[in-house]
Amino acid sequence: MHLIRWSLTTVLLTLSLHASAGLPAGWSEISPRDEIRPVFAYDEKASAFSIVHDDRQGLDGWFQKTFPVTGGDFVKFSALRKTQDVENPRHSGLSRVVWKDAKGKAVASDTPGASAEPEHPMDGTTNGQGRTLISGIYHVPAKATQAIIELHLQHAPKGRVEWSEVVFEKTSAPVARKVRLATVQYVPTGKSPRQNCEEYAPMIAEAAKQKADLIVLGETVPYVHTKLSPAESAEPIPGPTTEYFSDLAAKLSIHIALSLYEREGHLVYNTAVLLSPEGKLIGKYRKVCLPHGEVEKGVAPGADYPVFDTKFGKVGLMICYDGFYPEVARALTANGAEVIAWPVWGCDPLLARARACENRVFIVSSTFTDPKSNWMISAVINRTGKVLAQAKESGSIVVSEVDLAEANVGPYNLGDFHAIVQRHRPGAPK
């Protein structure tokens, strides 16, 4: 017990010895141990905090300041972060908001059975000067009287971070971001590529009637059961299929996601598209993970994981076989996806739920698989992997309303895991 007390005392001394006279009032320089302490500096003219690592592995340090808070209030944190020679900014250049009581002790969360874990503000947009907005709005736990703001650089040999325009202030409660997500269970007849597309029209109209914001259709819609090869059915994007569904999206004022075979020069891709309620092509994603059946037919893999801004939030796209591997959904989440639209011919539904749960994102799948087969499902899946709604009959649609602004915190928690995933997940293996 005496050894434990001595160790804690030593840590506290280490954490308190390095307040700098050159820092703004209330700020201090912190490192877990002196032997891994980086170099700290403050540029008074630019009002910028900087942390620099030498070439050693494992250095870790941060600036911090304590702010008074009142339980039940909402507070907003924001700062600009600029990194140099940092391999993984979202992992190394993070900020935290740590809740404490008047005695500096941890407090309970307002969620029963959960502790008030540190908040991890999310990466936002990056401006022309290479500065990324880091921000978040938080509900102060009832028993918290202090919030400790931390600005980090960790595990970034030869790296540098600059923090500026730091704001922590009381704000209003965040506005709910409710979105109605829809999916359809349907297998096109294959009489022609155009008719395959047209057969979806009544189901999209029904989703719009139920005020859906987004509907997800199936995989390679124009190709299904037509007896054409992928290359024979492939078309440019924009092209006939995207033009048809864009017109329908504009007429019904709804986002539409689906997959088709795309031709670009000599290459053919399995490509998912996202169309806006104004009938515009928001963006496209080329299937990265290809099963041998597509490889044997000369389909090329994509290589990027784009995420698209919509009126209701950030949407990523993945296609069928992508769901068998965690990397695609994880990359989309890392790039900011809140909802993943997933045209999928077939996959293990347990993996569908896993992709949602492990990334804390909503997934909307649309499949051709017969629901009675106990295989893939057309469903809206929430951030804990729970199926909120499932279309079970051919030609049926389901709609589920979710709130993208609602934090996901539960018992035995590590905090809001959607945010934590961005900070703690490992980088891609080399």
FENMO-V254142 format. One record per pair of residues at least 4 apart in sequence whose ideal C-beta (glycine too) atoms are under 6 Angstrom apart, sorted by sequence separation. I is the first residue (numbers start at 0). GAP is how many residues later the second one is. D is the distance in whole Angstrom. If there is no record, write none. Layout:
i:I gap:GAP d:D
i:I gap:GAP d:D
This chain:
i:22 gap:4 d:4
i:87 gap:4 d:6
i:88 gap:4 d:5
i:99 gap:4 d:5
i:100 gap:4 d:5
i:126 gap:4 d:5
i:139 gap:4 d:5
i:190 gap:4 d:5
i:199 gap:4 d:6
i:216 gap:4 d:6
i:227 gap:4 d:4
i:234 gap:4 d:4
i:237 gap:4 d:5
i:241 gap:4 d:6
i:275 gap:4 d:4
i:289 gap:4 d:5
i:291 gap:4 d:6
i:317 gap:4 d:4
i:325 gap:4 d:5
i:326 gap:4 d:6
i:332 gap:4 d:5
i:346 gap:4 d:6
i:353 gap:4 d:6
i:368 gap:4 d:6
i:381 gap:4 d:5
i:408 gap:4 d:5
i:419 gap:4 d:5
i:420 gap:4 d:5
i:42 gap:5 d:5
i:108 gap:5 d:4
i:206 gap:5 d:4
i:227 gap:5 d:4
i:234 gap:5 d:6
i:236 gap:5 d:6
i:248 gap:5 d:6
i:262 gap:5 d:6
i:289 gap:5 d:5
i:293 gap:5 d:4
i:309 gap:5 d:5
i:331 gap:5 d:4
i:355 gap:5 d:6
i:390 gap:5 d:5
i:414 gap:5 d:6
i:30 gap:6 d:4
i:52 gap:6 d:4
i:82 gap:6 d:5
i:85 gap:6 d:5
i:100 gap:6 d:5
i:108 gap:6 d:6
i:125 gap:6 d:4
i:275 gap:6 d:5
i:321 gap:6 d:4
i:368 gap:6 d:5
i:380 gap:6 d:6
i:381 gap:6 d:5
i:390 gap:6 d:6
i:413 gap:6 d:6
i:41 gap:7 d:6
i:108 gap:7 d:4
i:248 gap:7 d:5
i:260 gap:7 d:6
i:261 gap:7 d:5
i:306 gap:7 d:5
i:307 gap:7 d:5
i:355 gap:7 d:4
i:368 gap:7 d:4
i:390 gap:7 d:5
i:408 gap:7 d:6
i:98 gap:8 d:5
i:124 gap:8 d:6
i:152 gap:8 d:4
i:187 gap:8 d:4
i:206 gap:8 d:4
i:273 gap:8 d:4
i:331 gap:8 d:6
i:354 gap:8 d:6
i:378 gap:8 d:5
i:379 gap:8 d:5
i:18 gap:9 d:4
i:19 gap:9 d:6
i:40 gap:9 d:5
i:106 gap:9 d:5
i:122 gap:9 d:6
i:123 gap:9 d:4
i:261 gap:9 d:4
i:273 gap:9 d:5
i:289 gap:9 d:6
i:306 gap:9 d:5
i:366 gap:9 d:4
i:379 gap:9 d:5
i:388 gap:9 d:4
i:406 gap:9 d:5
i:50 gap:10 d:6
i:82 gap:10 d:5
i:222 gap:10 d:4
i:317 gap:10 d:5
i:407 gap:10 d:6
i:17 gap:11 d:4
i:28 gap:11 d:4
i:39 gap:11 d:6
i:123 gap:11 d:6
i:187 gap:11 d:5
i:203 gap:11 d:6
i:221 gap:11 d:6
i:244 gap:11 d:5
i:272 gap:11 d:5
i:289 gap:11 d:5
i:366 gap:11 d:5
i:378 gap:11 d:4
i:388 gap:11 d:4
i:80 gap:12 d:5
i:150 gap:12 d:4
i:365 gap:12 d:5
i:387 gap:12 d:4
i:37 gap:13 d:5
i:38 gap:13 d:4
i:120 gap:13 d:5
i:258 gap:13 d:5
i:270 gap:13 d:5
i:271 gap:13 d:5
i:287 gap:13 d:6
i:351 gap:13 d:6
i:364 gap:13 d:6
i:376 gap:13 d:5
i:377 gap:13 d:4
i:48 gap:14 d:5
i:120 gap:14 d:5
i:287 gap:14 d:5
i:364 gap:14 d:6
i:14 gap:15 d:5
i:37 gap:15 d:5
i:120 gap:15 d:4
i:270 gap:15 d:5
i:286 gap:15 d:6
i:285 gap:16 d:3
i:315 gap:16 d:3
i:363 gap:16 d:5
i:98 gap:17 d:4
i:199 gap:17 d:6
i:256 gap:17 d:5
i:268 gap:17 d:4
i:269 gap:17 d:4
i:362 gap:18 d:5
i:22 gap:19 d:5
i:118 gap:19 d:5
i:148 gap:19 d:5
i:183 gap:19 d:5
i:221 gap:19 d:5
i:240 gap:19 d:5
i:255 gap:19 d:5
i:21 gap:20 d:5
i:76 gap:20 d:6
i:97 gap:20 d:5
i:379 gap:20 d:4
i:37 gap:21 d:5
i:284 gap:21 d:6
i:315 gap:21 d:3
i:339 gap:21 d:6
i:341 gap:21 d:6
i:343 gap:21 d:5
i:370 gap:21 d:5
i:35 gap:22 d:6
i:95 gap:22 d:5
i:96 gap:22 d:4
i:313 gap:22 d:5
i:317 gap:22 d:6
i:35 gap:23 d:5
i:37 gap:23 d:4
i:253 gap:23 d:6
i:282 gap:23 d:6
i:313 gap:23 d:5
i:338 gap:23 d:5
i:339 gap:23 d:5
i:340 gap:23 d:5
i:341 gap:23 d:4
i:342 gap:23 d:6
i:343 gap:23 d:5
i:344 gap:23 d:6
i:345 gap:23 d:5
i:359 gap:23 d:4
i:35 gap:24 d:5
i:36 gap:24 d:6
i:252 gap:24 d:4
i:313 gap:24 d:5
i:314 gap:24 d:5
i:315 gap:24 d:5
i:316 gap:24 d:5
i:317 gap:24 d:5
i:318 gap:24 d:6
i:319 gap:24 d:5
i:322 gap:24 d:4
i:336 gap:24 d:6
i:115 gap:25 d:4
i:181 gap:25 d:4
i:195 gap:25 d:5
i:236 gap:25 d:5
i:282 gap:25 d:4
i:312 gap:25 d:4
i:319 gap:25 d:5
i:355 gap:25 d:4
i:382 gap:25 d:5
i:94 gap:26 d:5
i:195 gap:26 d:5
i:248 gap:26 d:5
i:281 gap:26 d:5
i:304 gap:26 d:4
i:328 gap:26 d:4
i:332 gap:26 d:4
i:233 gap:27 d:4
i:235 gap:27 d:6
i:304 gap:27 d:5
i:348 gap:27 d:6
i:356 gap:27 d:6
i:31 gap:28 d:6
i:195 gap:28 d:6
i:232 gap:28 d:5
i:248 gap:28 d:6
i:249 gap:28 d:6
i:306 gap:28 d:4
i:322 gap:28 d:5
i:332 gap:28 d:5
i:348 gap:28 d:5
i:352 gap:28 d:6
i:356 gap:28 d:3
i:192 gap:29 d:4
i:233 gap:29 d:4
i:245 gap:29 d:5
i:249 gap:29 d:3
i:269 gap:29 d:6
i:306 gap:29 d:5
i:345 gap:29 d:6
i:346 gap:29 d:5
i:355 gap:29 d:5
i:30 gap:30 d:4
i:181 gap:30 d:4
i:244 gap:30 d:6
i:248 gap:30 d:5
i:290 gap:30 d:5
i:304 gap:30 d:6
i:306 gap:30 d:5
i:328 gap:30 d:5
i:345 gap:30 d:5
i:109 gap:31 d:6
i:179 gap:31 d:6
i:229 gap:31 d:5
i:241 gap:31 d:6
i:267 gap:31 d:5
i:268 gap:31 d:6
i:29 gap:32 d:5
i:108 gap:32 d:6
i:109 gap:32 d:6
i:179 gap:32 d:5
i:284 gap:32 d:4
i:286 gap:32 d:4
i:288 gap:32 d:5
i:322 gap:32 d:6
i:343 gap:32 d:6
i:352 gap:32 d:4
i:89 gap:33 d:5
i:179 gap:33 d:5
i:180 gap:33 d:6
i:181 gap:33 d:4
i:182 gap:33 d:5
i:192 gap:33 d:6
i:245 gap:33 d:4
i:266 gap:33 d:5
i:288 gap:33 d:5
i:29 gap:34 d:5
i:106 gap:34 d:5
i:178 gap:34 d:5
i:189 gap:34 d:6
i:233 gap:34 d:5
i:273 gap:34 d:6
i:189 gap:35 d:3
i:26 gap:36 d:6
i:27 gap:36 d:6
i:106 gap:36 d:4
i:187 gap:36 d:5
i:189 gap:36 d:5
i:288 gap:36 d:5
i:106 gap:37 d:5
i:136 gap:37 d:5
i:220 gap:37 d:5
i:230 gap:37 d:5
i:26 gap:38 d:5
i:221 gap:38 d:5
i:222 gap:38 d:6
i:229 gap:38 d:5
i:25 gap:39 d:5
i:94 gap:39 d:5
i:219 gap:39 d:5
i:220 gap:39 d:6
i:241 gap:39 d:6
i:192 gap:40 d:6
i:218 gap:40 d:4
i:219 gap:40 d:6
i:287 gap:40 d:6
i:361 gap:40 d:6
i:213 gap:41 d:4
i:214 gap:41 d:6
i:215 gap:41 d:5
i:216 gap:41 d:4
i:219 gap:41 d:6
i:98 gap:42 d:5
i:100 gap:42 d:6
i:101 gap:43 d:5
i:237 gap:43 d:6
i:76 gap:44 d:5
i:100 gap:44 d:6
i:196 gap:44 d:6
i:203 gap:44 d:6
i:207 gap:44 d:4
i:98 gap:45 d:4
i:271 gap:45 d:4
i:99 gap:46 d:4
i:207 gap:46 d:5
i:196 gap:47 d:5
i:236 gap:47 d:6
i:271 gap:47 d:5
i:81 gap:48 d:5
i:359 gap:48 d:5
i:81 gap:49 d:5
i:269 gap:49 d:6
i:96 gap:50 d:5
i:97 gap:50 d:4
i:79 gap:51 d:4
i:80 gap:51 d:5
i:80 gap:53 d:5
i:95 gap:54 d:4
i:78 gap:55 d:5
i:94 gap:56 d:5
i:77 gap:57 d:4
i:359 gap:57 d:5
i:93 gap:58 d:5
i:359 gap:58 d:4
i:76 gap:59 d:6
i:92 gap:60 d:6
i:258 gap:60 d:5
i:75 gap:61 d:5
i:91 gap:61 d:6
i:91 gap:62 d:5
i:74 gap:63 d:6
i:91 gap:63 d:6
i:91 gap:64 d:4
i:73 gap:65 d:6
i:74 gap:65 d:6
i:337 gap:66 d:5
i:72 gap:67 d:5
i:229 gap:67 d:5
i:92 gap:68 d:5
i:70 gap:69 d:5
i:229 gap:69 d:5
i:85 gap:70 d:5
i:68 gap:71 d:5
i:70 gap:71 d:4
i:271 gap:71 d:6
i:70 gap:72 d:6
i:70 gap:73 d:6
i:84 gap:73 d:5
i:85 gap:73 d:4
i:84 gap:74 d:5
i:68 gap:75 d:6
i:83 gap:76 d:4
i:68 gap:78 d:5
i:82 gap:78 d:5
i:65 gap:80 d:5
i:66 gap:80 d:5
i:81 gap:80 d:5
i:65 gap:82 d:5
i:80 gap:82 d:6
i:63 gap:84 d:6
i:64 gap:84 d:5
i:78 gap:84 d:5
i:79 gap:84 d:5
i:256 gap:84 d:4
i:258 gap:84 d:4
i:79 gap:85 d:5
i:257 gap:85 d:6
i:63 gap:86 d:5
i:78 gap:87 d:4
i:61 gap:88 d:5
i:62 gap:88 d:5
i:61 gap:89 d:6
i:77 gap:89 d:5
i:61 gap:90 d:4
i:76 gap:91 d:5
i:312 gap:91 d:5
i:75 gap:93 d:6
i:59 gap:94 d:4
i:74 gap:95 d:6
i:75 gap:95 d:4
i:72 gap:97 d:6
i:73 gap:97 d:5
i:73 gap:99 d:5
i:212 gap:99 d:5
i:56 gap:100 d:6
i:218 gap:100 d:6
i:66 gap:101 d:5
i:218 gap:101 d:5
i:48 gap:102 d:6
i:50 gap:102 d:4
i:54 gap:102 d:5
i:52 gap:103 d:5
i:54 gap:103 d:5
i:52 gap:104 d:6
i:52 gap:106 d:5
i:51 gap:108 d:5
i:50 gap:110 d:5
i:49 gap:112 d:5
i:47 gap:114 d:5
i:48 gap:114 d:4
i:47 gap:116 d:4
i:218 gap:124 d:4
i:215 gap:125 d:5
i:217 gap:125 d:5
i:218 gap:125 d:6
i:218 gap:126 d:5
i:178 gap:133 d:4
i:215 gap:148 d:5
i:217 gap:148 d:5
i:216 gap:149 d:6
i:215 gap:150 d:4
i:217 gap:150 d:6
i:182 gap:181 d:5
i:186 gap:181 d:4
i:183 gap:182 d:6
i:180 gap:183 d:5
i:182 gap:183 d:5
i:211 gap:187 d:5
i:209 gap:189 d:5
i:206 gap:190 d:5
i:205 gap:191 d:5
i:184 gap:193 d:4
i:202 gap:194 d:5
i:182 gap:195 d:5
i:180 gap:199 d:5
i:184 gap:206 d:4
i:182 gap:208 d:6
i:185 gap:208 d:6
i:185 gap:209 d:5
i:184 gap:211 d:5
i:183 gap:213 d:5
i:181 gap:215 d:6
i:181 gap:217 d:4
i:179 gap:219 d:5
i:180 gap:219 d:6
i:179 gap:221 d:5
i:177 gap:223 d:6
i:177 gap:225 d:5
i:175 gap:227 d:5
i:176 gap:227 d:4
i:176 gap:228 d:4
i:175 gap:229 d:5
i:173 gap:231 d:5
i:113 gap:295 d:6
i:113 gap:297 d:6
i:116 gap:297 d:6
i:121 gap:297 d:5
i:110 gap:298 d:5
i:112 gap:298 d:4
i:116 gap:298 d:3
i:113 gap:299 d:5
i:119 gap:299 d:4
i:119 gap:300 d:5
i:119 gap:303 d:5
i:93 gap:329 d:5
i:89 gap:332 d:5
i:87 gap:339 d:5
